[in-house]
Amino acid sequence: MKWKNLNGGYVGLVERLNNLPPHEILGVPENASVGDIKKAYRKKISISHPDRSSPFMRETDEEVTKLLNLAYKNLMRGRE
């Protein structure tokens, strides 16, 4: 899932992601393997990393990066 494909684009992205479980934020099934989680995380983080974003999206991308990091930590807890 690319962020721009979400309904409404970037507007309200952080609010929509806040309401999703961690596996849906990363776009993996609940029983995903460690490798699948890492692959999905790297793909998503490269899209929203603040260093690669435009200046007008920097604040949103920082919040999305925080949510991705939290989702990754929650999914990896107890799997490694």
DSSP file (Angstrom, degrees, kcal/mol; ACC not computed):
  #  RESIDUE AA STRUCTURE BP1 BP2  ACC     N-H-->O    O-->H-N    N-H-->O    O-->H-N    TCO  KAPPA ALPHA  PHI   PSI    X-CA   Y-CA   Z-CA
    1    1 A M              0   0    0      0, 0.0     2,-0.3     0, 0.0     3,-0.0   0.000 360.0 360.0 360.0 124.1    0.0    0.0    0.0
    2    2 A K    >   -     0   0    0      1,-0.1     3,-1.5    45,-0.0     4,-0.4  -0.757 360.0-125.0 -94.6 145.7    1.4    3.3   -1.0
    3    3 A W  G >  S+     0   0    0     -2,-0.3     3,-1.7     1,-0.3    -1,-0.1   0.880 109.6  57.7 -58.3 -39.3    0.5    6.3    1.1
    4    4 A K  G 3  S+     0   0    0      1,-0.3    -1,-0.3     4,-0.1     5,-0.2   0.706  98.6  62.0 -67.3 -16.9   -0.8    8.3   -1.9
    5    5 A N  G <  S+     0   0    0     -3,-1.5    -1,-0.3     2,-0.1    -2,-0.2   0.578  81.5 103.1 -83.5  -9.3   -3.2    5.4   -2.7
    6    6 A L  S X  S-     0   0    0     -3,-1.7     3,-2.2    -4,-0.4     2,-0.1  -0.426  91.6 -90.5 -70.0 148.3   -5.0    5.9    0.6
    7    7 A N  T 3  S+     0   0    0      1,-0.3    -1,-0.1    -2,-0.1    -2,-0.1  -0.406 115.1  18.0 -59.5 127.7   -8.3    7.7    0.4
    8    8 A G  T >  S-     0   0    0     -2,-0.1     3,-1.3    -4,-0.1    -1,-0.3   0.475 103.1-123.1  89.9   2.9   -7.7   11.4    0.8
    9    9 A G  T <  S-     0   0    0     -3,-2.2    -4,-0.1     1,-0.2    -3,-0.0  -0.330  74.5 -20.1  62.6-138.5   -4.0   11.3    0.0
   10   10 A Y  T >  S+     0   0    0      2,-0.1     3,-2.2    -6,-0.1     2,-0.3   0.681 106.6 109.2 -78.7 -18.4   -1.8   12.6    2.7
   11   11 A V  T <  S-     0   0    0     -3,-1.3     0, 0.0     1,-0.3     0, 0.0  -0.441  98.0  -1.5 -65.0 119.4   -4.5   14.7    4.4
   12   12 A G  T 3> S+     0   0    0     -2,-0.3     4,-2.2     3,-0.1    -1,-0.3   0.639  89.7 138.3  77.4  14.7   -5.3   13.0    7.7
   13   13 A L  H <>  +     0   0    0     -3,-2.2     4,-2.6     1,-0.2     5,-0.2   0.915  69.5  49.5 -59.9 -45.5   -2.8   10.2    7.1
   14   14 A V  H  > S+     0   0    0     -4,-0.3     4,-2.1     1,-0.2    -1,-0.2   0.905 111.0  50.1 -62.7 -41.7   -1.5   10.2   10.7
   15   15 A E  H  > S+     0   0    0      1,-0.2     4,-0.8     2,-0.2    -1,-0.2   0.898 112.3  47.3 -64.2 -40.3   -5.0   10.1   12.1
   16   16 A R  H >< S+     0   0    0     -4,-2.2     3,-0.6     1,-0.2    -2,-0.2   0.903 112.4  49.0 -68.0 -40.5   -6.0    7.1    9.8
   17   17 A L  H >< S+     0   0    0     -4,-2.6     3,-1.6     1,-0.2    -2,-0.2   0.845 102.6  62.7 -68.1 -32.8   -2.8    5.2   10.7
   18   18 A N  H 3< S+     0   0    0     -4,-2.1    -1,-0.2     1,-0.3    -2,-0.2   0.800 102.0  52.3 -59.7 -28.7   -3.4    5.8   14.4
   19   19 A N  T << S+     0   0    0     -4,-0.8    -1,-0.3    -3,-0.6    -2,-0.2   0.429  95.4  87.9 -90.3   0.5   -6.6    3.8   14.1
   20   20 A L  S <  S-     0   0    0     -3,-1.6     5,-0.0    -4,-0.2    -3,-0.0  -0.726  81.1-112.7-100.5 149.0   -5.0    0.8   12.4
   21   21 A P    >>  -     0   0    0      0, 0.0     4,-1.7     0, 0.0     3,-0.9  -0.395  39.3-102.8 -70.4 159.2   -3.3   -2.3   14.1
   22   22 A P  H 3> S+     0   0    0      0, 0.0     4,-1.8     0, 0.0     5,-0.2   0.846 119.3  54.5 -54.9 -39.8    0.4   -2.6   13.6
   23   23 A H  H 3>>S+     0   0    0      1,-0.2     5,-2.8     2,-0.2     4,-0.8   0.836 108.9  48.7 -67.8 -29.7    0.3   -5.3   10.9
   24   24 A E  H <45S+     0   0    0     -3,-0.9    -1,-0.2     3,-0.2    -4,-0.0   0.823 105.5  57.8 -77.3 -31.1   -2.1   -3.2    8.8
   25   25 A I  H  <5S+     0   0    0     -4,-1.7    -2,-0.2     1,-0.2    -1,-0.2   0.920 115.3  36.9 -61.7 -42.6    0.2   -0.1    9.1
   26   26 A L  H  <5S-     0   0    0     -4,-1.8    -1,-0.2     2,-0.1    -2,-0.2   0.617 112.5-122.4 -85.4 -12.6    3.0   -2.1    7.6
   27   27 A G  T  <5 +     0   0    0     -4,-0.8    -3,-0.2     1,-0.3    -4,-0.1   0.860  67.7 124.5  76.3  36.5    0.7   -4.0    5.2
   28   28 A V      < -     0   0    0     -5,-2.8    -1,-0.3    -6,-0.1    -2,-0.1  -0.881  64.9-100.1-123.0 157.2    1.6   -7.5    6.4
   29   29 A P    >   -     0   0    0      0, 0.0     3,-1.7     0, 0.0    -1,-0.0  -0.318  38.1-107.6 -69.9 161.7   -0.7  -10.4    7.6
   30   30 A E  T 3  S+     0   0    0      1,-0.3    -6,-0.0    -2,-0.0    -7,-0.0   0.832 120.2  47.0 -59.3 -33.4   -0.9  -10.9   11.4
   31   31 A N  T 3  S+     0   0    0     -8,-0.0    -1,-0.3     2,-0.0     0, 0.0  -0.019  83.7 148.6-100.1  30.5    1.2  -14.1   11.1
   32   32 A A    <   -     0   0    0     -3,-1.7     2,-0.1     1,-0.1    -4,-0.0  -0.270  48.2-112.4 -65.1 149.0    3.9  -12.6    8.9
   33   33 A S     >  -     0   0    0      1,-0.1     4,-2.3     4,-0.0     5,-0.2  -0.311  27.4-106.4 -75.9 165.2    7.4  -13.9    9.2
   34   34 A V  H  > S+     0   0    0      1,-0.2     4,-2.5     2,-0.2     5,-0.2   0.898 121.9  52.3 -59.0 -41.7   10.2  -11.8   10.6
   35   35 A G  H  > S+     0   0    0      1,-0.2     4,-2.3     2,-0.2    -1,-0.2   0.890 108.7  49.1 -62.8 -40.6   11.6  -11.4    7.1
   36   36 A D  H  > S+     0   0    0      2,-0.2     4,-2.4     1,-0.2    -1,-0.2   0.889 111.3  50.0 -66.6 -39.0    8.3  -10.2    5.7
   37   37 A I  H  X S+     0   0    0     -4,-2.3     4,-2.5     2,-0.2    -2,-0.2   0.932 112.2  47.1 -64.6 -46.0    7.9   -7.6    8.5
   38   38 A K  H  X S+     0   0    0     -4,-2.5     4,-2.5     2,-0.2     5,-0.2   0.907 112.6  49.6 -62.6 -42.2   11.5   -6.3    8.0
   39   39 A K  H  X S+     0   0    0     -4,-2.3     4,-1.9     2,-0.2    -2,-0.2   0.927 113.2  45.5 -63.2 -45.8   10.9   -6.1    4.2
   40   40 A A  H  X S+     0   0    0     -4,-2.4     4,-2.5     2,-0.2     5,-0.2   0.896 112.6  51.7 -65.2 -40.3    7.6   -4.2    4.6
   41   41 A Y  H  X S+     0   0    0     -4,-2.5     4,-2.9     1,-0.2     5,-0.3   0.938 109.7  48.4 -62.0 -47.9    9.1   -1.9    7.2
   42   42 A R  H  X S+     0   0    0     -4,-2.5     4,-1.6     1,-0.2    -1,-0.2   0.882 112.3  49.7 -62.0 -38.2   12.0   -0.9    5.0
   43   43 A K  H  X S+     0   0    0     -4,-1.9     4,-1.0    -5,-0.2    -1,-0.2   0.939 115.3  42.2 -66.3 -46.5    9.8   -0.3    2.1
   44   44 A K  H  X S+     0   0    0     -4,-2.5     4,-1.7     1,-0.2     3,-0.4   0.898 112.4  53.0 -68.4 -40.2    7.4    1.9    4.0
   45   45 A I  H  X S+     0   0    0     -4,-2.9     4,-1.1     1,-0.2    -1,-0.2   0.839 104.7  56.3 -67.8 -30.6   10.1    3.8    5.9
   46   46 A S  H  < S+     0   0    0     -4,-1.6    -1,-0.2    -5,-0.3    -2,-0.2   0.823 107.2  50.5 -69.2 -28.9   11.8    4.7    2.7
   47   47 A I  H  < S+     0   0    0     -4,-1.0    -2,-0.2    -3,-0.4    -1,-0.2   0.897 121.6  30.0 -71.8 -41.1    8.6    6.3    1.4
   48   48 A S  H  < S+     0   0    0     -4,-1.7    17,-0.3    16,-0.1    -2,-0.2   0.334  79.2 135.2-107.3   6.9    8.0    8.5    4.5
   49   49 A H    ><  -     0   0    0     -4,-1.1     3,-1.8     1,-0.2     4,-0.4  -0.364  55.7-134.4 -61.7 130.4   11.5    9.2    5.8
   50   50 A P  G >  S+     0   0    0      0, 0.0     3,-0.8     0, 0.0    -1,-0.2   0.786 102.2  60.9 -58.5 -29.8   11.8   12.9    6.7
   51   51 A D  G 3  S+     0   0    0      1,-0.2    -2,-0.1     7,-0.0     7,-0.0   0.732 109.5  42.7 -69.9 -19.9   15.1   13.3    4.9
   52   52 A R  G <  S+     0   0    0     -3,-1.8    -1,-0.2     2,-0.1     2,-0.2   0.371  98.3  95.3-105.0   2.8   13.6   12.3    1.6
   53   53 A S  S <  S-     0   0    0     -3,-0.8     5,-0.1    -4,-0.4    -5,-0.1  -0.486  79.8-101.6 -95.4 164.0   10.4   14.3    1.9
   54   54 A S    >>  -     0   0    0     -2,-0.2     3,-1.5     1,-0.1     4,-0.6  -0.454  38.5-107.6 -76.8 157.3    9.5   17.7    0.6
   55   55 A P  G >4 S+     0   0    0      0, 0.0     3,-0.8     0, 0.0     4,-0.4   0.835 117.3  54.9 -57.3 -35.9    9.6   20.6    3.0
   56   56 A F  G 34 S+     0   0    0      1,-0.2     4,-0.2     2,-0.1     3,-0.1   0.668 113.2  42.4 -75.4 -13.9    5.8   20.9    3.2
   57   57 A M  G <> S+     0   0    0     -3,-1.5     4,-2.8     1,-0.1     5,-0.2   0.388  83.9 102.2-106.9   1.9    5.3   17.3    4.1
   58   58 A R  H <X S+     0   0    0     -3,-0.8     4,-2.1    -4,-0.6     5,-0.2   0.888  81.2  47.4 -57.6 -46.2    8.2   17.0    6.6
   59   59 A E  H  > S+     0   0    0     -4,-0.4     4,-1.8     2,-0.2    -1,-0.2   0.919 114.5  46.5 -64.3 -43.5    6.1   17.2    9.8
   60   60 A T  H  > S+     0   0    0      1,-0.2     4,-2.5     2,-0.2    -2,-0.2   0.919 112.1  51.1 -63.4 -43.6    3.6   14.6    8.5
   61   61 A D  H  X S+     0   0    0     -4,-2.8     4,-2.4     1,-0.2    -1,-0.2   0.852 106.8  54.2 -65.2 -33.8    6.4   12.3    7.4
   62   62 A E  H  X S+     0   0    0     -4,-2.1     4,-1.9    -5,-0.2    -1,-0.2   0.914 110.8  46.0 -64.6 -41.7    8.1   12.6   10.9
   63   63 A E  H  X S+     0   0    0     -4,-1.8     4,-2.1     2,-0.2    -2,-0.2   0.901 112.6  49.9 -67.0 -41.2    4.8   11.5   12.5
   64   64 A V  H  X S+     0   0    0     -4,-2.5     4,-2.6     1,-0.2    -2,-0.2   0.900 108.7  53.3 -64.1 -40.2    4.3    8.7   10.0
   65   65 A T  H  X S+     0   0    0     -4,-2.4     4,-2.5   -17,-0.3    -1,-0.2   0.902 107.8  50.8 -61.4 -41.4    7.9    7.5   10.7
   66   66 A K  H  X S+     0   0    0     -4,-1.9     4,-2.3     2,-0.2    -1,-0.2   0.917 111.3  48.0 -61.5 -43.4    7.2    7.4   14.4
   67   67 A L  H  X S+     0   0    0     -4,-2.1     4,-2.6     2,-0.2    -2,-0.2   0.893 111.4  50.1 -65.5 -40.2    4.1    5.3   13.8
   68   68 A L  H  X S+     0   0    0     -4,-2.6     4,-2.6     2,-0.2    -2,-0.2   0.912 110.7  49.7 -64.2 -42.2    6.0    2.9   11.5
   69   69 A N  H  X S+     0   0    0     -4,-2.5     4,-2.5     2,-0.2    -2,-0.2   0.916 112.6  47.3 -62.5 -42.7    8.8    2.5   14.1
   70   70 A L  H  X S+     0   0    0     -4,-2.3     4,-2.4     2,-0.2    -2,-0.2   0.913 112.4  49.0 -65.4 -43.1    6.2    1.8   16.8
   71   71 A A  H  X S+     0   0    0     -4,-2.6     4,-2.3     2,-0.2     5,-0.2   0.912 111.7  49.9 -62.8 -42.2    4.4   -0.7   14.6
   72   72 A Y  H  X S+     0   0    0     -4,-2.6     4,-2.4     1,-0.2    -2,-0.2   0.933 111.4  48.0 -62.3 -47.0    7.6   -2.4   13.7
   73   73 A K  H  X S+     0   0    0     -4,-2.5     4,-1.2     1,-0.2    -1,-0.2   0.905 112.2  49.8 -61.7 -41.2    8.7   -2.7   17.4
   74   74 A N  H  < S+     0   0    0     -4,-2.4    -1,-0.2     1,-0.2    -2,-0.2   0.898 113.8  44.6 -66.1 -39.9    5.3   -4.1   18.4
   75   75 A L  H  < S+     0   0    0     -4,-2.3    -1,-0.2     1,-0.2    -2,-0.2   0.849 114.4  48.6 -73.3 -32.9    5.3   -6.7   15.6
   76   76 A M  H >X S+     0   0    0     -4,-2.4     3,-2.3    -5,-0.2     4,-0.9   0.668  82.0 114.0 -82.0 -16.1    8.9   -7.7   16.3
   77   77 A R  T 3< S+     0   0    0     -4,-1.2    -3,-0.0     1,-0.3    -4,-0.0  -0.388  93.0   1.7 -59.4 120.1    8.4   -8.1   20.0
   78   78 A G  T 34 S+     0   0    0     -2,-0.2    -1,-0.3     1,-0.0    -2,-0.1   0.436 112.3  90.8  84.3   0.2    8.8  -11.7   20.9
   79   79 A R  T <4        0   0    0     -3,-2.3    -2,-0.2     1,-0.1   -45,-0.1   0.674 360.0 360.0-100.2 -20.1    9.6  -12.9   17.3
   80   80 A E     <        0   0    0     -4,-0.9    -1,-0.1   -46,-0.0    -3,-0.1   0.457 360.0 360.0 -99.1 360.0   13.4  -12.6   17.3
